[in-house]
Amino acid sequence: GVKELVLIAQDTTKYGVDLYGKRSLLDLLKKVHEIEGFHWIRILYMYPDEIDDELIEGMAQLPKVVPYFDIPMQHANNRMLELMNRRGHKEDVLELCKKIRSTFAYPTLRTTFIVGFPTESDEDFADLMQFVEDVHWDRMGAFTYSPEEDTPAFDMDGAIDEEIKNQRLDELMQLQQEVSFANQQKMIGKTLEVLVEDQDGLRGVYRGRSVHDAPDEVDG
């Protein structure tokens, strides 16, 4: 009776490298697409530098695979991305988002960001804000940086004051609130297929989510 299959890993786009010596996510998608009963197939955690044209165009040929792209960015300023040991650059992700939106009619782009990473300047943060404005993410999560033991950043110089971290987080989420509102306005008048997950039979109330929403409260 399972209606949705979610493929998830630390880096789902690297599937197959350890097993077959090459990225094989698209091959896996084709196999699970053949399984009867699945209505939606969703992928979480797709690193931007691993999402190539072959994967995007292949997904577009598999109706059960929902065009939901969960791309964890952490930041958008290229200097910060390198400090965070993230692969890819802002310009590459902008091109990737254009490719996705030109391939699918209603794709969902999701990401997460960290504000207040050591040495993050006002200019670095401004880059991040502009990036969010440029992409207009459909779903976005954000949080302030907190030092974790046994990570390279734990002893890094240039710690950001907690008040500044929280102020930047508030500004970022306020911007995303405006972006989300604009995105929601585009859906007015649309009819969406919904997977019902809960019901209150006495009140006749049902709760569900569309292809644009990941399960387990990942999305609002």
C-alpha positions as CSV (number, residue, x, y, z in Angstrom):
1,G,0.0,0.0,0.0
2,V,3.0,2.3,0.0
3,K,2.3,5.3,-2.3
4,E,5.6,7.2,-2.0
5,L,9.2,6.1,-2.0
6,V,11.8,8.5,-0.7
7,L,15.5,7.9,-1.6
8,I,17.8,9.6,0.9
9,A,21.5,9.6,1.8
10,Q,24.2,12.1,2.9
11,D,24.7,12.6,-0.8
12,T,22.1,10.8,-2.8
13,T,23.5,12.0,-6.1
14,K,26.7,10.0,-5.5
15,Y,24.8,6.7,-5.4
16,G,26.7,4.0,-7.2
17,V,30.2,5.4,-6.9
18,D,31.2,2.9,-4.2
19,L,29.3,0.0,-5.8
20,Y,29.9,0.5,-9.6
21,G,32.6,3.1,-9.9
22,K,30.3,5.7,-11.4
23,R,27.2,7.8,-10.4
24,S,24.2,5.5,-11.0
25,L,21.2,7.4,-9.5
26,L,19.4,7.6,-12.8
27,D,19.8,3.8,-13.3
28,L,18.4,3.3,-9.8
29,L,15.4,5.6,-10.6
30,K,14.6,3.6,-13.7
31,K,14.6,0.4,-11.8
32,V,12.3,1.6,-9.0
33,H,10.1,3.3,-11.5
34,E,9.2,-0.2,-12.8
35,I,7.9,-1.3,-9.4
36,E,4.1,-1.3,-9.4
37,G,2.2,0.6,-6.7
38,F,4.6,3.5,-6.2
39,H,2.9,6.7,-7.2
40,W,5.6,9.2,-6.3
41,I,9.4,8.7,-6.1
42,R,11.2,11.5,-4.3
43,I,14.9,12.2,-3.9
44,L,16.4,14.1,-0.9
45,Y,19.9,15.7,-0.6
46,M,21.1,16.2,-4.1
47,Y,24.4,18.0,-4.2
48,P,24.5,20.7,-6.9
49,D,27.8,19.7,-8.6
50,E,26.5,16.1,-9.1
51,I,23.2,17.1,-10.8
52,D,24.0,17.0,-14.5
53,D,21.9,17.4,-17.6
54,E,21.6,13.6,-18.0
55,L,20.0,13.2,-14.6
56,I,17.6,16.1,-15.0
57,E,16.5,15.0,-18.5
58,G,16.3,11.4,-17.3
59,M,14.1,12.4,-14.4
60,A,11.8,14.2,-16.8
61,Q,11.2,11.0,-18.6
62,L,10.0,9.1,-15.5
63,P,6.5,10.3,-14.5
64,K,6.6,8.8,-11.0
65,V,9.8,10.7,-10.1
66,V,8.6,14.0,-8.7
67,P,10.6,17.1,-9.8
68,Y,11.6,17.9,-6.3
69,F,15.2,19.1,-6.0
70,D,16.6,19.3,-2.4
71,I,19.9,21.0,-2.9
72,P,21.7,21.8,0.3
73,M,23.7,25.0,-0.3
74,Q,24.7,26.3,3.2
75,H,25.8,29.6,1.7
76,A,26.0,31.5,-1.7
77,N,29.1,33.6,-1.3
78,N,31.9,31.7,-3.1
79,R,34.5,32.5,-0.4
80,M,32.2,31.2,2.3
81,L,31.4,28.1,0.3
82,E,35.1,27.3,0.1
83,L,35.6,27.9,3.8
84,M,32.7,25.5,4.5
85,N,34.2,22.9,2.2
86,R,31.2,23.0,-0.1
87,R,31.5,21.8,-3.7
88,G,30.4,24.1,-6.5
89,H,30.0,27.9,-6.9
90,K,27.1,30.3,-6.8
91,E,27.2,30.8,-10.6
92,D,27.0,27.1,-11.3
93,V,23.9,26.7,-9.0
94,L,22.1,29.7,-10.7
95,E,22.6,27.9,-14.1
96,L,21.4,24.6,-12.6
97,C,18.2,26.2,-11.3
98,K,17.6,27.7,-14.7
99,K,18.0,24.3,-16.3
100,I,15.6,22.6,-13.9
101,R,13.0,25.3,-14.3
102,S,13.3,25.1,-18.1
103,T,12.9,21.3,-18.1
104,F,9.9,20.9,-15.7
105,A,6.6,22.8,-15.7
106,Y,6.3,23.0,-11.8
107,P,9.6,21.9,-10.2
108,T,10.2,22.4,-6.5
109,L,13.6,23.8,-5.4
110,R,14.6,23.4,-1.8
111,T,17.7,24.4,0.1
112,T,19.2,25.1,3.5
113,F,21.6,27.9,4.6
114,I,23.8,28.6,7.6
115,V,24.3,32.3,8.7
116,G,27.1,33.5,11.0
117,F,29.8,31.0,9.9
118,P,33.2,32.3,11.1
119,T,34.5,35.4,9.2
120,E,31.1,35.9,7.4
121,S,31.1,39.7,6.6
122,D,28.2,42.0,5.8
123,E,29.2,41.7,2.2
124,D,29.2,37.9,2.3
125,F,25.7,37.9,3.9
126,A,24.5,40.4,1.3
127,D,25.6,38.0,-1.4
128,L,23.5,35.3,0.2
129,M,20.4,37.6,0.4
130,Q,20.8,38.5,-3.3
131,F,21.1,34.8,-4.2
132,V,17.9,34.0,-2.4
133,E,16.2,36.8,-4.2
134,D,17.6,35.7,-7.6
135,V,16.6,32.0,-7.2
136,H,13.3,32.4,-5.5
137,W,13.6,29.0,-3.7
138,D,10.2,27.2,-3.2
139,R,11.4,25.8,0.1
140,M,14.2,27.1,2.3
141,G,15.4,26.3,5.8
142,A,18.1,28.3,7.6
143,F,19.8,28.3,11.0
144,T,22.7,30.0,12.8
145,Y,26.2,28.5,12.9
146,S,27.1,26.7,16.1
147,P,30.6,25.3,16.7
148,E,30.9,21.5,16.7
149,E,33.8,19.7,18.2
150,D,36.1,17.7,15.9
151,T,35.1,19.9,12.9
152,P,37.7,22.2,11.1
153,A,35.6,25.2,11.9
154,F,35.6,24.6,15.7
155,D,38.8,26.5,16.3
156,M,38.5,28.9,13.3
157,D,39.2,32.6,13.9
158,G,36.6,35.2,13.2
159,A,33.7,34.0,15.3
160,I,30.5,36.0,14.7
161,D,28.6,37.6,17.6
162,E,25.4,35.7,18.5
163,E,23.3,38.9,18.2
164,I,24.6,39.4,14.7
165,K,23.9,35.8,13.8
166,N,20.3,36.0,15.0
167,Q,19.8,39.4,13.2
168,R,21.0,37.9,9.9
169,L,18.8,34.8,10.4
170,D,15.8,37.1,11.0
171,E,16.6,39.1,7.8
172,L,17.0,36.0,5.7
173,M,13.8,34.4,6.9
174,Q,11.9,37.6,6.4
175,L,13.1,37.7,2.8
176,Q,12.1,34.1,2.3
177,Q,8.7,34.8,3.8
178,E,8.2,37.3,1.0
179,V,9.5,34.9,-1.6
180,S,7.2,32.1,-0.3
181,F,4.2,34.4,-0.4
182,A,4.9,35.4,-4.0
183,N,5.3,31.7,-4.9
184,Q,2.0,30.8,-3.2
185,Q,0.2,33.5,-5.1
186,K,1.1,31.7,-8.3
187,M,-0.7,28.6,-7.1
188,I,-4.1,30.3,-6.7
189,G,-6.6,28.7,-9.0
190,K,-4.4,25.6,-9.5
191,T,-5.7,22.1,-8.7
192,L,-3.1,19.9,-7.0
193,E,-3.0,16.1,-6.5
194,V,-2.7,15.4,-2.8
195,L,-1.5,12.4,-0.9
196,V,-3.8,12.0,2.2
197,E,-1.9,11.1,5.3
198,D,-4.3,11.7,8.1
199,Q,-8.0,12.0,8.7
200,D,-10.5,13.0,11.3
201,G,-13.5,11.0,10.4
202,L,-15.8,12.6,12.9
203,R,-15.2,16.1,11.5
204,G,-14.7,15.0,7.9
205,V,-11.2,16.7,7.9
206,Y,-8.3,15.3,5.9
207,R,-4.7,16.3,5.9
208,G,-2.3,15.7,3.0
209,R,0.5,17.1,1.0
210,S,1.3,17.7,-2.7
211,V,4.4,16.7,-4.8
212,H,5.9,20.0,-3.6
213,D,6.0,18.9,0.0
214,A,8.5,16.3,1.4
215,P,7.1,14.0,4.2
216,D,7.8,14.0,8.0
217,E,7.4,17.8,8.4
218,V,10.5,18.5,6.2
219,D,8.4,21.2,4.6
220,G,5.8,23.4,6.2
